[in-house]
Amino acid sequence: MIAHAAVAPRESWDSRAVVRLVLLCLILGSAWAARSVFNPLLDLAKADLSLSDLQLGLAQGAAMSLPAALLSIPLGLMVDRGRRTWLLLLLAALTMSGSIATAFSTSFTDLLAYRALTGLGMMEEAVVLSLIADLFPPGQRGRANMLVVLGEYGGWALGFAMASWLLPMSGYFSWFSPSGDWRIVPLLFGIAGMIFALPLALMREPLRTEREDSNPIAGVTHHYRALARFGPFLWPLLVAQAATATASNIASIWAVTVFVRRFGLQPAQAGELTAAAMSLPPLFGALIAGLMVDRLRASAGIVAVVASIVAIPAAFFPIASSAPATAFLLSVLMMSHTAAVLGSSTIGIIAIPNELRGLWFGTCAMFTIVIGFAIAPALVAWFGTNAQISDALPFSLAIALVCASTVAACGYLLSWRAMMRK
């Protein structure tokens, strides 16, 4: 059931492939940063645009997610058939255009549209993972994927840090009113990200390998039938990945708000604390998981199982009794999620044939985006607003995190057991 390389594995690392990997990780990280750079600004944008928590949840949730979700399956097919480097460049340009446009929002409707454009960067992961599968042999993909996950979480953390660094610079610009100082952050970030993506135009498309199907341009139905052969371990894996993404996303969206509202920190301080929790801990988690995945190979699913179980108690971070305790539990949560994501995504680029990877990644992206990025943030905000207790958002967030983490652990366990039976 598991696809094997058509060529002999290479023991040494190809330096040109490593350079391309670094570029891909940087581009993907900037897409994640484009989403998170707005999170520390939520309360400032709320006051400036007269928004509610529910509207903020929709702007950072459904608006950023639904367009990407609708395009995930078509994009997956394009990944399997088209030129991926150009596709990645287009997605990067659209993502940064959305960040720049966010700075000029004058209403809730504007904000929804511009964050939707920024959210198209969510689809970059499918393109990057497909490219990596053709740049490296199976024995090196765990460590290569480690850098991808590090790029994602590093970019996510960088977004929080960039917000705290750029926000004080608003005094040097007279483009916006005092209540709109937050606008300088997505503007400057988007301009920098647009320039940063230009080297993609020079990147060569790698040769596709590990094909099983002699008719790679067959229809969607044919490809889904082929993908169904891997169903016993892929479908639980799909549920687990969506649950992990849900927990990671809602934690990152509302973490700064938890620090601000529960402990009275300033947005810049809360952003720095959140950035710290989302930088070194995920780095540690990815390092361990990457080495373990390449060593275990067929049994790599156990990495995701263990990591997801560790995440369950850490999911209580929103209701911890102090800011240090909250930061510590958030760090453990992010570390565990990083390890789980790395273990599960590496299975996808090892176990699935080349001509099906884009469709698989697109399917995963669709479910992950709809549940984890569109529905969950708005539900957390809605329950937090309508509960019969004062400022119930942290309690609503904790309940959602524990439920999502538990579902993820069960899904990874079922997937691993099914894979071991093959």
C-alpha positions as CSV (number, residue, x, y, z in Angstrom):
1,M,0.0,0.0,0.0
2,I,2.9,2.3,0.4
3,A,4.5,4.0,-2.6
4,H,8.2,3.3,-3.0
5,A,10.8,5.5,-4.8
6,A,11.4,4.6,-8.4
7,V,15.1,5.5,-8.0
8,A,17.6,4.3,-5.4
9,P,17.7,6.5,-2.3
10,R,20.5,9.0,-2.1
11,E,22.5,9.0,1.1
12,S,24.1,12.5,0.7
13,W,22.1,15.7,0.7
14,D,21.9,17.6,-2.6
15,S,23.1,21.1,-1.9
16,R,20.9,22.6,-4.6
17,A,17.9,20.9,-3.3
18,V,18.7,22.2,0.2
19,V,18.9,25.8,-1.1
20,R,15.5,25.4,-2.8
21,L,14.1,23.9,0.4
22,V,15.3,26.9,2.4
23,L,13.6,29.3,-0.1
24,L,10.3,27.2,0.0
25,C,10.3,27.3,3.8
26,L,10.9,31.1,3.9
27,I,8.0,31.7,1.5
28,L,5.7,29.4,3.4
29,G,6.7,31.0,6.7
30,S,5.9,34.4,5.3
31,A,2.4,33.2,4.4
32,W,1.8,32.0,7.9
33,A,3.2,35.3,9.3
34,A,0.8,37.2,7.1
35,R,-2.1,35.6,9.0
36,S,-0.6,35.9,12.5
37,V,0.7,39.4,12.2
38,F,-2.9,40.7,12.5
39,N,-3.7,38.7,15.7
40,P,-1.9,41.1,18.2
41,L,-3.8,43.9,16.5
42,L,-7.3,42.5,17.1
43,D,-8.2,44.7,20.0
44,L,-6.8,47.8,18.3
45,A,-8.7,47.1,15.1
46,K,-11.8,46.3,17.1
47,A,-11.8,49.8,18.6
48,D,-10.8,51.5,15.3
49,L,-13.5,49.8,13.2
50,S,-16.1,49.4,16.0
51,L,-16.2,45.6,15.7
52,S,-17.3,42.8,18.0
53,D,-15.5,39.7,19.0
54,L,-17.7,37.7,16.7
55,Q,-16.8,39.9,13.8
56,L,-13.1,39.6,14.6
57,G,-13.5,35.8,14.7
58,L,-15.1,35.9,11.3
59,A,-12.4,38.1,9.9
60,Q,-9.6,35.9,11.1
61,G,-11.6,32.7,10.7
62,A,-14.3,32.3,8.0
63,A,-13.1,35.2,5.8
64,M,-9.5,33.9,5.6
65,S,-10.6,30.3,5.2
66,L,-13.6,29.8,3.0
67,P,-12.2,31.0,-0.3
68,A,-9.1,28.9,0.3
69,A,-11.2,25.9,1.1
70,L,-13.3,26.3,-2.0
71,L,-10.1,26.4,-4.1
72,S,-8.2,23.6,-2.3
73,I,-9.3,20.6,-4.5
74,P,-8.8,22.5,-7.8
75,L,-5.4,23.6,-6.5
76,G,-4.6,20.1,-5.5
77,L,-5.2,18.9,-9.1
78,M,-3.1,21.8,-10.4
79,V,-0.3,20.7,-8.1
80,D,-0.4,17.2,-9.6
81,R,-0.4,18.4,-13.2
82,G,0.9,22.0,-13.5
83,R,4.1,24.0,-12.9
84,R,4.2,24.3,-9.1
85,T,6.8,27.0,-8.8
86,W,4.7,29.5,-10.7
87,L,1.6,28.5,-8.8
88,L,3.5,29.2,-5.5
89,L,4.6,32.6,-6.8
90,L,1.0,33.5,-7.6
91,L,-0.2,32.5,-4.2
92,A,2.5,34.4,-2.5
93,A,1.7,37.6,-4.5
94,L,-2.0,37.3,-3.7
95,T,-1.3,36.7,0.0
96,M,0.9,39.8,0.4
97,S,-1.6,41.9,-1.6
98,G,-4.2,41.0,0.9
99,S,-1.9,42.1,3.8
100,I,-1.3,45.4,2.2
101,A,-5.0,46.0,1.5
102,T,-5.8,45.2,5.1
103,A,-4.2,48.4,6.1
104,F,-6.8,50.4,4.2
105,S,-9.9,48.7,5.6
106,T,-12.6,51.2,6.5
107,S,-15.4,48.7,7.5
108,F,-16.1,45.2,8.5
109,T,-16.9,44.3,4.9
110,D,-13.5,45.6,3.7
111,L,-11.7,43.7,6.4
112,L,-13.5,40.5,5.4
113,A,-12.5,40.8,1.8
114,Y,-8.9,41.7,2.4
115,R,-8.3,39.0,5.0
116,A,-9.9,36.5,2.5
117,L,-7.2,37.5,0.0
118,T,-4.5,37.0,2.7
119,G,-5.9,33.6,3.5
120,L,-5.1,32.2,0.1
121,G,-1.6,31.7,1.5
122,M,-3.0,28.7,3.4
123,M,-2.9,26.7,0.1
124,E,0.9,27.2,-0.3
125,E,1.6,24.2,2.0
126,A,0.2,21.7,-0.5
127,V,2.5,23.1,-3.2
128,V,5.6,23.1,-1.0
129,L,5.1,19.5,0.2
130,S,4.6,18.3,-3.3
131,L,7.9,20.0,-4.4
132,I,9.8,18.6,-1.4
133,A,8.7,15.0,-2.3
134,D,10.4,15.4,-5.6
135,L,13.5,17.2,-4.2
136,F,14.4,14.6,-1.6
137,P,14.3,10.8,-1.3
138,P,12.0,9.1,1.3
139,G,14.8,8.6,3.8
140,Q,15.4,12.4,4.0
141,R,11.8,13.7,3.8
142,G,11.2,13.6,7.6
143,R,14.1,16.0,8.2
144,A,13.2,18.1,5.1
145,N,9.6,18.3,6.3
146,M,11.0,19.3,9.7
147,L,12.3,22.5,8.1
148,V,8.9,23.0,6.5
149,V,7.1,22.8,9.8
150,L,9.7,25.0,11.4
151,G,9.1,27.5,8.6
152,E,5.4,27.5,9.3
153,Y,5.5,27.8,13.0
154,G,8.5,30.1,12.8
155,G,6.6,32.3,10.4
156,W,3.6,32.2,12.7
157,A,5.7,33.3,15.7
158,L,7.4,35.9,13.5
159,G,4.1,37.4,12.7
160,F,3.4,38.1,16.4
161,A,7.0,39.5,16.9
162,M,6.7,41.6,13.8
163,A,3.5,43.2,15.1
164,S,5.2,44.2,18.3
165,W,8.3,45.5,16.4
166,L,6.4,47.4,13.7
167,L,3.6,48.9,15.9
168,P,5.9,51.4,17.6
169,M,7.0,52.6,14.2
170,S,3.6,54.1,13.4
171,G,4.8,57.3,15.0
172,Y,7.2,57.8,12.1
173,F,4.4,57.8,9.5
174,S,1.5,60.2,9.2
175,W,-0.5,58.1,6.8
176,F,-3.1,57.0,9.3
177,S,-5.1,58.5,12.2
178,P,-3.9,57.9,15.8
179,S,-6.6,55.3,16.3
180,G,-5.4,53.5,13.1
181,D,-1.8,53.1,14.1
182,W,-2.2,49.3,13.8
183,R,-2.6,49.7,10.0
184,I,1.2,50.3,9.5
185,V,1.9,46.7,10.5
186,P,0.1,44.8,7.7
187,L,1.1,47.5,5.2
188,L,4.9,47.2,5.8
189,F,4.8,43.5,6.2
190,G,2.9,43.0,2.9
191,I,5.4,45.1,1.0
192,A,8.3,43.2,2.5
193,G,6.7,39.9,1.8
194,M,6.0,40.8,-1.8
195,I,9.7,41.6,-2.4
196,F,10.7,38.5,-0.5
197,A,8.8,36.2,-2.9
198,L,10.5,37.4,-6.1
199,P,13.3,34.7,-6.1
200,L,10.6,32.1,-6.8
201,A,10.5,33.3,-10.4
202,L,14.0,31.9,-10.8
203,M,13.4,28.5,-9.2
204,R,13.4,25.5,-11.6
205,E,10.6,23.0,-11.5
206,P,11.9,19.6,-10.1
207,L,11.4,16.4,-12.1
208,R,8.4,14.4,-10.8
209,T,9.1,10.9,-9.5
210,E,7.3,8.0,-7.7
211,R,4.4,7.7,-10.1
212,E,2.2,4.6,-10.0
213,D,-0.6,5.7,-12.4
214,S,0.1,5.6,-16.1
215,N,-2.7,8.1,-16.6
216,P,-1.8,11.1,-14.3
217,I,-4.3,13.4,-16.1
218,A,-7.4,11.2,-15.3
219,G,-10.4,12.8,-13.7
220,V,-11.1,13.6,-10.1
221,T,-13.2,10.5,-9.6
222,H,-10.5,8.2,-10.8
223,H,-8.0,9.8,-8.5
224,Y,-10.3,9.6,-5.5
225,R,-10.9,5.9,-6.2
226,A,-7.1,5.4,-6.2
227,L,-6.8,7.4,-3.0
228,A,-9.5,5.3,-1.3
229,R,-7.0,2.3,-1.4
230,F,-5.2,4.1,1.4
231,G,-8.5,4.9,3.3
232,P,-8.1,2.8,6.4
233,F,-5.2,5.0,7.7
234,L,-5.8,8.2,5.6
235,W,-9.3,9.0,6.8
236,P,-8.6,8.9,10.5
237,L,-5.4,10.9,9.7
238,L,-7.6,13.5,7.9
239,V,-9.8,13.9,11.0
240,A,-6.8,14.2,13.3
241,Q,-5.0,16.7,11.1
242,A,-8.1,18.9,11.0
243,A,-8.5,18.7,14.8
244,T,-4.8,19.6,15.3
245,A,-5.1,22.6,13.0
246,T,-8.3,23.7,14.7
247,A,-6.5,23.7,18.1
248,S,-3.4,25.4,16.8
249,N,-5.3,28.1,15.0
250,I,-7.8,29.1,17.7
251,A,-5.0,29.1,20.3
252,S,-2.9,31.4,18.2
253,I,-5.8,33.7,17.3
254,W,-7.0,34.2,20.9
255,A,-3.7,33.8,22.9
256,V,-2.8,37.5,22.8
257,T,-6.4,38.4,23.8
258,V,-6.2,36.0,26.8
259,F,-3.0,37.7,28.0
260,V,-4.5,41.1,27.5
261,R,-7.9,40.5,29.1
262,R,-6.9,38.1,31.9
263,F,-3.6,39.6,33.0
264,G,-3.8,43.3,31.8
265,L,-0.8,43.1,29.5
266,Q,-0.4,45.6,26.6
267,P,-0.9,44.2,23.1
268,A,2.8,44.6,22.2
269,Q,3.8,42.8,25.5
270,A,1.3,40.0,24.9
271,G,2.4,39.6,21.3
272,E,6.0,39.2,22.4
273,L,5.0,36.6,25.0
274,T,2.9,34.7,22.5
275,A,5.8,34.9,19.9
276,A,8.2,33.3,22.4
277,A,5.7,30.5,23.1
278,M,5.4,29.9,19.4
279,S,9.1,30.0,18.4
280,L,11.5,27.9,20.4
281,P,9.1,25.2,21.7
282,P,7.9,24.3,18.1
283,L,11.5,24.3,17.1
284,F,12.3,21.7,19.7
285,G,9.2,19.7,18.9
286,A,10.0,19.7,15.1
287,L,13.6,18.7,15.7
288,I,12.7,15.7,17.8
289,A,9.9,14.6,15.5
290,G,11.9,15.0,12.3
291,L,14.7,12.8,13.5
292,M,12.2,10.2,14.9
293,V,10.2,10.1,11.6
294,D,13.2,9.4,9.4
295,R,14.4,6.7,11.9
296,L,11.0,5.0,12.3
297,R,9.7,5.3,8.7
298,A,6.7,3.0,8.5
299,S,6.1,3.4,12.3
300,A,6.3,7.2,12.1
301,G,2.7,7.6,13.0
302,I,3.5,6.9,16.7
303,V,5.2,10.3,16.8
304,A,1.9,12.0,16.1
305,V,0.1,9.8,18.6
306,V,2.4,10.6,21.5
307,A,2.6,14.3,20.6
308,S,-1.2,14.7,20.4
309,I,-1.7,13.0,23.8
310,V,0.8,15.4,25.4
311,A,-1.2,18.3,24.0
312,I,-4.4,17.5,25.9
313,P,-3.4,18.8,29.4
314,A,-1.6,21.8,27.7
315,A,-5.0,22.8,26.1
316,F,-6.0,24.3,29.5
317,F,-3.7,27.2,29.0
318,P,-6.4,29.9,28.6
319,I,-7.6,29.3,32.2
320,A,-4.2,29.0,33.9
321,S,-3.8,31.0,37.1
322,S,-0.9,33.3,36.0
323,A,0.7,34.7,32.9
324,P,3.9,32.5,33.3
325,A,1.7,29.4,33.6
326,T,-0.3,30.4,30.6
327,A,2.8,30.9,28.6
328,F,4.3,27.6,29.7
329,L,1.2,25.6,28.7
330,L,0.9,27.4,25.4
331,S,4.5,26.5,24.7
332,V,3.9,22.8,25.4
333,L,0.7,22.9,23.2
334,M,2.6,24.5,20.3
335,M,5.5,22.0,20.7
336,S,3.2,19.0,20.7
337,H,1.2,20.3,17.7
338,T,4.4,20.8,15.7
339,A,5.5,17.3,16.3
340,A,2.1,15.8,15.5
341,V,1.8,17.9,12.3
342,L,5.3,16.9,11.1
343,G,4.7,13.2,11.8
344,S,1.4,13.1,10.0
345,S,2.4,15.2,7.0
346,T,5.5,13.1,6.4
347,I,3.3,10.1,6.2
348,G,1.5,11.8,3.3
349,I,4.6,12.4,1.2
350,I,6.0,8.9,1.9
351,A,2.9,6.7,1.7
352,I,1.0,8.3,-1.2
353,P,2.1,8.1,-4.9
354,N,3.2,11.4,-6.6
355,E,0.1,11.7,-8.8
356,L,-2.2,11.6,-5.8
357,R,-0.3,13.8,-3.4
358,G,-1.7,17.1,-4.6
359,L,-5.3,15.8,-4.3
360,W,-4.6,14.4,-0.9
361,F,-3.0,17.7,0.4
362,G,-5.9,19.6,-1.2
363,T,-8.5,17.4,0.5
364,C,-6.7,17.8,3.8
365,A,-6.5,21.6,3.3
366,M,-10.2,21.9,2.5
367,F,-11.3,20.0,5.7
368,T,-8.7,21.7,7.8
369,I,-9.5,25.2,6.6
370,V,-13.3,24.8,6.9
371,I,-13.2,23.3,10.4
372,G,-10.1,24.8,11.9
373,F,-10.0,28.2,10.3
374,A,-13.6,29.1,9.3
375,I,-15.9,27.5,11.8
376,A,-13.9,27.1,15.1
377,P,-12.7,30.7,15.7
378,A,-16.2,32.1,15.2
379,L,-17.7,29.4,17.5
380,V,-15.2,30.2,20.2
381,A,-16.1,33.9,20.0
382,W,-19.8,33.2,19.8
383,F,-19.8,30.9,22.9
384,G,-17.5,33.4,24.7
385,T,-19.9,36.3,24.0
386,N,-23.1,34.5,24.8
387,A,-22.1,32.6,28.0
388,Q,-23.7,33.8,31.2
389,I,-20.3,34.7,32.9
390,S,-18.1,37.8,32.6
391,D,-15.5,37.6,29.8
392,A,-16.1,33.9,29.1
393,L,-13.8,33.8,26.0
394,P,-10.9,32.0,27.9
395,F,-13.3,29.3,29.1
396,S,-14.8,28.9,25.7
397,L,-11.3,28.6,24.2
398,A,-10.2,26.0,26.8
399,I,-13.2,23.8,26.1
400,A,-12.7,23.9,22.4
401,L,-8.9,23.2,22.7
402,V,-9.4,20.2,25.0
403,C,-12.1,18.7,22.6
404,A,-10.0,19.2,19.5
405,S,-6.9,17.8,21.1
406,T,-8.7,14.7,22.3
407,V,-10.2,14.1,18.8
408,A,-6.8,14.5,17.3
409,A,-5.2,12.0,19.6
410,C,-7.9,9.4,18.8
411,G,-7.6,10.0,15.1
412,Y,-3.8,9.6,15.1
413,L,-4.1,6.4,17.1
414,L,-6.6,4.8,14.7
415,S,-4.5,5.9,11.7
416,W,-1.3,4.5,13.2
417,R,-2.9,1.1,14.1
418,A,-4.4,0.8,10.6
419,M,-1.0,1.6,9.0
420,M,0.7,-1.1,11.2
421,R,-1.8,-3.7,10.0
422,K,-0.7,-3.1,6.3
